[in-house]
Amino acid sequence: MAILYPSPLRRMEIEENLKSLPEWWDRTNASSFPPHHPMAGVQHVDAVKKLELPIWRHRVWEACVLLVPTALDEAQCGQIHCHHQNLDQLSSLKNLDNQKPSDLEARIRGGVERILEWGNPLKERAAI
């Protein structure tokens, strides 16, 4: 059985998510205080809680999930699944109210950095 390469739509969907995340993160870092001032951290945590996250794009991934075994290899399936799972986890972290603000900010920062560091698992592949 020949493996079909990922569609440009799946790649584009991930790119949209990856583009909107740093834009949101930059908006949360806008502060009227110098970066190392304690109040800058307070403003950042406040912005993280108040600014709406982007609407994550999952539509193409969900629509193609039955075709995934024939379109992607096992590693790609896992990477794409992790991408979407990390976005959803970031959304649920943002809604936790029972954490210290500094812990919440650290967990969200870690999630943002992980998603951006992993990037798009389909970026290097060419579509047929």
TORKOL-4160 file (C-alpha; in steps of 0.2 Angstrom, whole numbers, padded with zeros to 4 digits, m for minus):
128
<pt num="1" X="0000" Y="0000" Z="0000"/>
<pt num="2" X="0007" Y="0017" Z="m0005"/>
<pt num="3" X="0007" Y="0031" Z="0008"/>
<pt num="4" X="m0001" Y="0047" Z="0003"/>
<pt num="5" X="0007" Y="0063" Z="0008"/>
<pt num="6" X="m0002" Y="0075" Z="0020"/>
<pt num="7" X="m0014" Y="0086" Z="0011"/>
<pt num="8" X="m0010" Y="0105" Z="0010"/>
<pt num="9" X="m0026" Y="0108" Z="0020"/>
<pt num="10" X="m0019" Y="0099" Z="0035"/>
<pt num="11" X="m0003" Y="0108" Z="0034"/>
<pt num="12" X="m0011" Y="0125" Z="0032"/>
<pt num="13" X="m0023" Y="0121" Z="0047"/>
<pt num="14" X="m0008" Y="0118" Z="0058"/>
<pt num="15" X="0001" Y="0134" Z="0051"/>
<pt num="16" X="m0014" Y="0144" Z="0056"/>
<pt num="17" X="m0014" Y="0138" Z="0074"/>
<pt num="18" X="0005" Y="0141" Z="0075"/>
<pt num="19" X="0003" Y="0158" Z="0068"/>
<pt num="20" X="m0011" Y="0164" Z="0080"/>
<pt num="21" X="m0002" Y="0157" Z="0096"/>
<pt num="22" X="0013" Y="0169" Z="0096"/>
<pt num="23" X="0001" Y="0184" Z="0091"/>
<pt num="24" X="m0009" Y="0180" Z="0107"/>
<pt num="25" X="0006" Y="0177" Z="0118"/>
<pt num="26" X="0013" Y="0194" Z="0112"/>
<pt num="27" X="m0003" Y="0203" Z="0117"/>
<pt num="28" X="m0002" Y="0195" Z="0134"/>
<pt num="29" X="0015" Y="0202" Z="0137"/>
<pt num="30" X="0011" Y="0220" Z="0133"/>
<pt num="31" X="0014" Y="0229" Z="0150"/>
<pt num="32" X="0016" Y="0247" Z="0155"/>
<pt num="33" X="0030" Y="0241" Z="0167"/>
<pt num="34" X="0048" Y="0236" Z="0163"/>
<pt num="35" X="0050" Y="0217" Z="0160"/>
<pt num="36" X="0058" Y="0213" Z="0176"/>
<pt num="37" X="0047" Y="0224" Z="0187"/>
<pt num="38" X="0035" Y="0213" Z="0198"/>
<pt num="39" X="0020" Y="0222" Z="0192"/>
<pt num="40" X="0024" Y="0217" Z="0174"/>
<pt num="41" X="0022" Y="0199" Z="0179"/>
<pt num="42" X="0005" Y="0203" Z="0188"/>
<pt num="43" X="m0001" Y="0212" Z="0172"/>
<pt num="44" X="0005" Y="0197" Z="0161"/>
<pt num="45" X="m0005" Y="0184" Z="0172"/>
<pt num="46" X="m0020" Y="0195" Z="0171"/>
<pt num="47" X="m0019" Y="0197" Z="0152"/>
<pt num="48" X="m0017" Y="0178" Z="0151"/>
<pt num="49" X="m0033" Y="0175" Z="0160"/>
<pt num="50" X="m0043" Y="0189" Z="0152"/>
<pt num="51" X="m0038" Y="0188" Z="0134"/>
<pt num="52" X="m0047" Y="0175" Z="0124"/>
<pt num="53" X="m0036" Y="0162" Z="0116"/>
<pt num="54" X="m0037" Y="0160" Z="0097"/>
<pt num="55" X="m0050" Y="0148" Z="0090"/>
<pt num="56" X="m0040" Y="0133" Z="0086"/>
<pt num="57" X="m0042" Y="0125" Z="0070"/>
<pt num="58" X="m0046" Y="0106" Z="0071"/>
<pt num="59" X="m0059" Y="0104" Z="0057"/>
<pt num="60" X="m0048" Y="0097" Z="0043"/>
<pt num="61" X="m0039" Y="0085" Z="0056"/>
<pt num="62" X="m0056" Y="0079" Z="0063"/>
<pt num="63" X="m0063" Y="0077" Z="0045"/>
<pt num="64" X="m0049" Y="0066" Z="0039"/>
<pt num="65" X="m0046" Y="0056" Z="0055"/>
<pt num="66" X="m0053" Y="0040" Z="0046"/>
<pt num="67" X="m0041" Y="0042" Z="0032"/>
<pt num="68" X="m0026" Y="0045" Z="0043"/>
<pt num="69" X="m0019" Y="0027" Z="0043"/>
<pt num="70" X="m0018" Y="0027" Z="0025"/>
<pt num="71" X="m0012" Y="0045" Z="0023"/>
<pt num="72" X="0001" Y="0047" Z="0036"/>
<pt num="73" X="0014" Y="0036" Z="0044"/>
<pt num="74" X="0013" Y="0032" Z="0063"/>
<pt num="75" X="0026" Y="0045" Z="0068"/>
<pt num="76" X="0016" Y="0059" Z="0059"/>
<pt num="77" X="0000" Y="0053" Z="0066"/>
<pt num="78" X="0007" Y="0055" Z="0084"/>
<pt num="79" X="0015" Y="0072" Z="0080"/>
<pt num="80" X="m0001" Y="0079" Z="0073"/>
<pt num="81" X="m0012" Y="0072" Z="0087"/>
<pt num="82" X="0000" Y="0079" Z="0100"/>
<pt num="83" X="m0001" Y="0096" Z="0091"/>
<pt num="84" X="m0020" Y="0096" Z="0093"/>
<pt num="85" X="m0020" Y="0089" Z="0110"/>
<pt num="86" X="m0007" Y="0103" Z="0116"/>
<pt num="87" X="m0018" Y="0116" Z="0109"/>
<pt num="88" X="m0033" Y="0109" Z="0119"/>
<pt num="89" X="m0023" Y="0107" Z="0134"/>
<pt num="90" X="m0017" Y="0125" Z="0133"/>
<pt num="91" X="m0036" Y="0131" Z="0132"/>
<pt num="92" X="m0040" Y="0120" Z="0147"/>
<pt num="93" X="m0025" Y="0127" Z="0157"/>
<pt num="94" X="m0031" Y="0145" Z="0154"/>
<pt num="95" X="m0048" Y="0141" Z="0163"/>
<pt num="96" X="m0040" Y="0134" Z="0179"/>
<pt num="97" X="m0044" Y="0146" Z="0193"/>
<pt num="98" X="m0037" Y="0136" Z="0207"/>
<pt num="99" X="m0019" Y="0139" Z="0204"/>
<pt num="100" X="m0007" Y="0153" Z="0210"/>
<pt num="101" X="m0005" Y="0165" Z="0196"/>
<pt num="102" X="0014" Y="0162" Z="0195"/>
<pt num="103" X="0011" Y="0143" Z="0193"/>
<pt num="104" X="m0003" Y="0146" Z="0180"/>
<pt num="105" X="0008" Y="0158" Z="0170"/>
<pt num="106" X="0023" Y="0146" Z="0170"/>
<pt num="107" X="0012" Y="0131" Z="0164"/>
<pt num="108" X="0004" Y="0142" Z="0150"/>
<pt num="109" X="0022" Y="0148" Z="0145"/>
<pt num="110" X="0028" Y="0130" Z="0145"/>
<pt num="111" X="0013" Y="0125" Z="0134"/>
<pt num="112" X="0016" Y="0140" Z="0122"/>
<pt num="113" X="0034" Y="0137" Z="0121"/>
<pt num="114" X="0032" Y="0118" Z="0118"/>
<pt num="115" X="0019" Y="0120" Z="0104"/>
<pt num="116" X="0030" Y="0133" Z="0095"/>
<pt num="117" X="0046" Y="0123" Z="0097"/>
<pt num="118" X="0038" Y="0108" Z="0090"/>
<pt num="119" X="0031" Y="0118" Z="0075"/>
<pt num="120" X="0022" Y="0110" Z="0061"/>
<pt num="121" X="0026" Y="0091" Z="0059"/>
<pt num="122" X="0019" Y="0092" Z="0041"/>
<pt num="123" X="0029" Y="0107" Z="0035"/>
<pt num="124" X="0044" Y="0098" Z="0027"/>
<pt num="125" X="0033" Y="0086" Z="0017"/>
<pt num="126" X="0027" Y="0090" Z="0000"/>
<pt num="127" X="0010" Y="0086" Z="m0006"/>
<pt num="128" X="0006" Y="0074" Z="m0021"/>
